[in-house]
Amino acid sequence: MAITAALVKQLRDSTGAGMMDAKKALTETDGDMDAAVDWLRTKGLAKAAKKSGRTAAEGLVAVVVDGGKGVAVEVNSETDFVAKNADFQEMVGGIAKAALNVADVDGLLAANLGGKSIADTLTDKIATIGENMSVRRMAAIEGDTVVTYVHNAATSGMGKIGVLVALKGGDEALGKQVAMHIAAVNPAALSEADLDPAVVEKEKQVQMDIARESGKPEQVIEKMIVGRMKKFIAESTLLSQPFVVNPDVTVGQAAKDAGAEITGFIRLEVGEGIEVEKEDFAAEVAKAAQG
């Protein structure tokens, strides 16, 4: 695979590595971005292996709760200007309410909104506003109590980050604090049991490679890995994370002290995981001049 300047820049932006190190990492891994990040981490050259979740698309996440069920829906637009449009916001709110009664995005697009399908409603809105839009994803959760939180809200119930927390016991105030924690810290899973085994195994292999680079004996490495993986799991899972409201206790302990159990959560962020190619201004002007 050709190692382009754009690939090198993307890897540098996501890891903080130097240009030559980024280029070598991509060469060694045949242009595989994830493998290149791991290669840099193994060599100790990644200053910060950032999560792939850079916001490169606009729009809104809307959250709605009805009884013990809550849904979060992401609707994308091309610009933030459209996300601030009252007509767009009204449509997103209607889509979110419709999501309470469907199982997935396909069902949502076929659902009725104002006498026509949501798919047709989007088509009409695209023609009216003049900008491409899409319903990207939705997620639902159920519990004895479901609490919502919207970060960077554009209007009531929708903004850049939407969070839903399902609780057994406890109260709205606790749920709101936990939801704010989730918005800020972005845990990968509720508990160790909920972590993707592939993610855990990948991290273990990376940590082993890093440890081996130090030249330590295998028996020492094995003990190091136990501690490092324990730390990784604690940092990645909601119940084990230090609570932002009171870092002296974990989120799980704080819930227990309040007589509650956190049974699940959802966190959607606008544009998470989407990459958009951008031309520099000079290239854009040159392209336009060429007709």
N, C-alpha and C positions, 0 to 999 in steps of 0.2 A: 504493500500500500504506500502511495506517495505521501511523504511527510510534508505537509504544506505549512506555510507561515501561520495560517489561521488556526491549524491544529496546535501548533506550538504555543501560540498566544492563549488559546483556550486552556491548555494545561497549565501555563504559567499563572493565569488568572485564578485558577481553581486551587493551586497548591502553593503559590508564592515562590516556586523554584526558579533558578536562573535560566536564561534562554538556552544555553548549551546543554545544561542538565535536562531540561524539558525535551529538547530535540533528541538527545541520546536515549531518554526513557521511551519515547515514541518509536525510535528506530529499533530498540531492543524488543519492543512488544508489538512490532508490526502495525503501529498506529492504533492499537486498542487503548482507548482513553482510560478505562477503569484499570486495566492492567498496568498502564503507565503510572497512574497515581500510586498503585501498590508498589511498583518498582522504586519510585522516588522515596516512598515511606521506608522501604526496606533499606535503602542506602542512606537514610537520614537526611534526605535533600528536600523533602516537602516541609515547608515551614508551617503550613496549615492545610491538611487534606480536607478541604471544605466539602460539605454535603452537596450532592447534586440536587439543587432545589432553587437555583437562581431564577428570580421572577423575570421572565422575558415576554410576557403577554399581559394584557390588561383585562379589566372586567370586574366582576364582583362575585363574592361568595355570600349566599343567603342562607340563614338558618331559621327553621320553623319548628315549633313543638306543638303537638296536640295530645294532651293526656300524657301517657307514658311513652310516646314515640316522638323522636326528633329526626329531622333530615337536614343535611347540608348539601347545597347545590352550587357548582361553579359554572358561571356563564361568562364566556370570554368575548371581548371586543378588541379591536385593533389599537385603540387609544384610551388613555385615562379620561380624556374629554368626554367620550361617549359614556363611560362609566358614571360620570356625574350628571348625565342627562336624565331628567325626571321620567320621561317616557320609557327609557331603558330600565330604570330602577323599578318602575311599576310592572314591567314585563317580568323582570327577574323575580320580584315578589310573588307574582302569580305562578310562575314556574315552580318556585319552591313549595308553595301550598299544594300544587298538583302532585309534587313528588311524594307527599305523604301517602298517596294511594297507589303507588307503582313500585315495582321491584328493581328496575334498572333504567339506564339512560334510554334504551330502545323503547321501553314502555312509557317513559316520560315524554319522549318526542311524539308518541302517538296519542298522548292524553289530550283531553279537551281544555282549551283556554279561550274563553270568550266566543264560543261557537265554532272554533276551528282547532285543528291540531296544533300542538306547540311547534312542530316542524314548519307548518305553514305560517304560523305567527312569526317565527324567526325570519322566514323568507320575506314576509311583508315588511318587517322592521328593517331588514337589510336594505330593501328598496327605498324605504322612507328616510333612514338616517344616512345611507350611503357608505356603510362600513360593514365589513364581514363580522359575523357573530356566530357563536356555537355554544351548545350545552356540552361542556366537556366531561363532567363527571358528577356523580351524586353518591351519598353514603347515608345510611339510616342506622339508628340505634334505638333500643328500647330499655326501659328500666322503671323501677318504682317512681323515681324522680329523674327528669332529664332537664339539665340546666344549660343555657346558652351563653356564649360570650362572643362579641364581635370586636376585633381590633381594627383600629383605623377606619371606623364606621363612616360610610358615605351617607347613610340614612338609617332609620330604625331597622335592625335585623339583617343588615348587609354591609359588607366592607371588604377589606383586603384579606383578612384571616377570620375564619369562622370556626368556632369550637363548640362541641356538644359533649357533655359529661353525664353519664348514667350513674345514679347513686341508689344504694339501698340504705335507708335511714339518713340521718343528717338533715341539713336544711339548705335552702336556696343560697344563703350567704357562703356556706362552705363550698357548695358547688361552683359558685362564681369565682371564688379564690382559686380553686383547682383549675377551672377553665382558663383563668388568666395565666396561671403557671404553665399550662400546656401551650398556650399561644406563644409565650416567651421562650420556653425551653425546647419545645418540639420533641418530645420523647418518641422513640421508635416503636414502643409497644407498652402495654399495660404492665406486664410482669415478664420474668424470664421465660415462663412457659409460653408466652405469646410471641416471643422473638422468632423471626424467620431463621430456621436452623442453618440455611445457606449463608446468611449474613454472619452468624456466629462463627461458623467454620472458616469463612473467608478472613474474618478478623483474627482468628486464632493462627491461621497460616501466616498472615502478615506479621503478627507479633513474634512468631517463631523465627521467621526470616530475619527480622530486626535483631533478635537476641543472638542468632547465629553469627551475624555480622560482627558482633562484639568479640567473638572468639571464645566464649565461655563454654565449659564442658556441658554435655547433653543433660546430665543430672541436675545441673544448676539451672539450665534453660527451662527444664520442665517445671521447676519450682517458681521461676520467674513468670512463666506463662499462666500458672494458676492465679497468681496475684493480679496480673494484668487483665485477664479475662473477667475476674471478679469485679475489677474496677470498670471495665467496659460495660458489663451488664448493669451495674449500679447506675452508671451515667446514662444508659440508653433506655431504661425502663421507668415508667412514671412512678410506680409505687416505691421504688428504691432511691429516687432522686431527692436531694435536700429541697424542702419546700421553700419557695421563694418568699413566702410570708414569714416563715420562721426556719432559717437554714439549720437550726440545731436539731430538727426532726425531719424524717423523710415524709413524703406525701402520704404514704401508706399509714405511717404512725399517726400523722395528724388527723387522718380520716378516722382511724380507730379510736383516738382520744375523743373525737366528736360523736362517737357512737354510730359511725357510718362505714359503709363499704363502697369503694369505687368499683363498679362492675364493667365499665367500658368507657371509651372516649373516641371522638372523631375530631380531626384537625385538618381543614382544607385551607390552603393558601393560594391566592390567585397566581396563576402562571407557574406554579411549582413544577419544575422538571422540564419546562418548555424552553427551547433555545430558538432565538430569532436572529437570522443573519442580518447584519447591518453593513452597508457600504459607508466608507468615509465620505465626507462632503465633497472633496476634490474629485474622487472617483465618480460620484453621482453626477456632478456637473459635467465632467468629461463625457460620461455616457449619454447625457441629455444632448450635449453639443453634437455628438455623432449621429443624432437622429434616431 
